[in-house]
């Protein structure tokens, strides 16, 4: 990540991390999400649904969740000069690059091409935002006086982590509700909320199932010794199905108390975009999807893939157009 995308806040700890997180916070704060981004999310989602509604069928991943997520990310990052399709492309290219453990030169080359595209779009927007600042991630970091290298690296971080996960949760949660009609009835009849449907899905099929980390100092955890510089994998997906914490952990239950789940991580590195994600998925994408497309139903299999990043490859649906 550091080599391909630059040294972003995720790769820093202590005061160095907190300094950059504070600078970025105005773009992700619950207040900004409520007062600024929520309306932008709805506006973009309406346009996507306007195009879909007459068709009567689609793939929820490619034709709904992908553009909805990308438009949200365009707004939050400030890269309004980037198309939603390019936003999706560069996000996937960076994810492939930073998980290129075998060192495939073609994968690395695509990643470099994607980061170059982001840098070009950032450069173009910097000139505009210098004279007309806003609440976007690019702008608030500039206003805070962060070094340009950190500004660029953190925009890339937001793009790498802000496209696939919301996309996978929007499409995946819709599939979960459609494949569990009793759970969908709980929501429609007021026994559960869209927020609960989202939170339970994020626990049940964690969009980020694994986090790789480097051991900073030697420690013993549950009788296992870890030495400094060793690599470990934190299994978020496993923790969220811990049978000692969650009853019937492998079932999807929108009435479940998900307070102990950690789909957004925990501690100092808790996902900065959690408020934006919750609003985009639970207040905008899911309720608007089911309201706008009457008789929404599954129209085929929805294969899932991935374990570090997990989500459906496709969710074919149909509705009464």
Buried (B, 14 or more C-beta within 10 A) or exposed (E): BEEBBBBBBBBBEEEEBEBBBEBBBBBBBEEBBEEBBBEBBBEBBEEBBEEBBEEBBBBBBBBBBBBBBBBBBBBBBBBBEBBBEBBBBBBBBBBBBBBBEEEEEEBBEBBBEBBEBBBEBBEEBBEBBEEEBBBBBBBBBBBBEBEEEBBBBBBBBBBBBBBBBBBBBBBBBBBBBBEBEEBBEBBEEEEBBBBBBBBBBBBBBBBBBBBEEEEEEEEEEEEEEBEEEEEEEBBBBEBBBEEEEBEEBEEBBBEBEBEEBBBBBEEEBEBBBBBBBBBBBBBBBBBBBBEBBEEBEBBEEBEBEBEBBBBBBBBBBBBEE
